Amino acid sequence: MNSGGEMTNAQLFQQVALLRWLSSQTDEDRTVLAAVTGVQVGRELLNRFTGQDRVDAYKSECILSISEFLRQNPRASQAVINGEVEKRVLVFAARVKALETAPIF
C-alpha cells in the first residue's frame, strides 16, 4: 500500500491476476498470476537488498527539511543557508551509510 492507503500498481496487477484465476481456474490465468507474483516478489527483494526505497525516502525527507528551513528563515544569509544544507545533507549521507549494516529483512 502507498501512504494514501491505495494499492501500488504492482499490487493492483497481482489482485487482478488473482481475481481472474479465482474466477476461471485456468492454467493460463494461473501462469499469469504466478508471473505477476514472481515479479512483485523479485522487485521487493531487490528493494530490500539495495535499500533504494529507503534511500529515496531519505532523499525526499532531506529536500523537504531544507525547503522547510528556507521557508522558516527567508532572511537567512547565504552562509547560514549553506551551513544548514551541508548539515542536512550529512545527515542524509549518514542515514544512507547506515543502510550498509542494516538487516535486510
C-alpha positions in Angstrom: 0.0 0.0 0.0 1.1 3.5 -0.6 1.0 6.3 2.1 -2.6 7.1 1.0 -3.8 3.6 1.7 -4.2 2.8 -2.0 -2.7 -0.2 -3.7 0.5 0.2 -5.7 0.4 -0.6 -9.4 2.1 -3.9 -8.7 -0.4 -4.9 -6.0 -3.3 -4.0 -8.3 -1.9 -6.1 -11.1 -1.5 -9.0 -8.7 -5.0 -8.7 -7.4 -6.4 -8.5 -10.9 -4.5 -11.7 -11.9 -5.7 -13.4 -8.7 -9.3 -12.4 -9.4 -9.0 -13.7 -12.9 -7.6 -17.0 -11.7 -10.2 -17.4 -8.9 -12.9 -16.8 -11.5 -11.6 -19.1 -14.2 -9.2 -21.6 -12.6 -7.5 -21.9 -16.0 -3.8 -22.8 -16.4 -3.3 -19.7 -18.4 -4.6 -17.4 -15.6 -2.6 -19.4 -13.1 0.5 -18.8 -15.1 -0.2 -15.1 -15.3 -0.8 -14.9 -11.6 2.4 -16.8 -10.9 4.3 -14.4 -13.2 2.9 -11.2 -11.7 3.5 -12.5 -8.2 7.0 -13.5 -9.1 7.8 -10.0 -10.5 6.4 -8.4 -7.4 8.4 -10.7 -5.1 11.6 -10.1 -7.1 11.0 -6.3 -7.0 10.6 -6.4 -3.2 13.7 -8.5 -2.8 15.7 -6.1 -4.9 14.4 -3.1 -2.9 15.4 -4.9 0.3 18.9 -5.8 -0.9 19.6 -2.4 -2.4 17.7 -0.3 0.1 16.8 2.0 -2.8 13.3 2.7 -1.5 14.7 3.9 1.8 17.3 6.0 0.0 14.6 7.6 -2.0 12.6 8.3 1.2 15.6 9.8 3.0 16.3 11.9 -0.1 12.8 13.3 0.0 13.0 14.0 3.7 16.3 15.8 3.2 14.9 18.0 0.5 11.7 18.7 2.5 13.7 19.6 5.6 15.8 22.1 3.6 12.8 23.7 2.0 11.1 23.9 5.4 14.2 25.7 6.8 14.2 28.1 3.9 10.5 28.8 4.4 11.0 29.5 8.1 14.1 31.6 7.6 13.6 33.7 4.5 16.2 36.3 5.6 19.0 33.8 6.3 22.3 34.7 4.9 23.9 32.6 2.2 26.5 31.3 4.7 23.7 30.2 7.1 21.8 28.5 4.3 25.0 26.7 3.1 25.6 25.5 6.7 22.1 24.2 7.1 22.1 22.5 3.7 25.5 20.9 4.5 24.3 19.7 7.9 21.1 18.1 6.4 23.0 16.5 3.5 25.4 15.0 6.0 22.5 13.5 8.0 21.1 12.1 4.7 24.5 10.6 3.9 24.9 9.1 7.4 21.4 7.5 7.1 22.3 6.0 3.7 25.6 4.8 5.0 23.8 3.1 7.9 21.8 1.0 5.4 25.0 -0.9 4.7 24.8 -2.6 8.1 21.0 -2.7 8.4 19.4 -6.1 8.3 17.8 -7.0 5.0 14.6 -8.4 6.5 
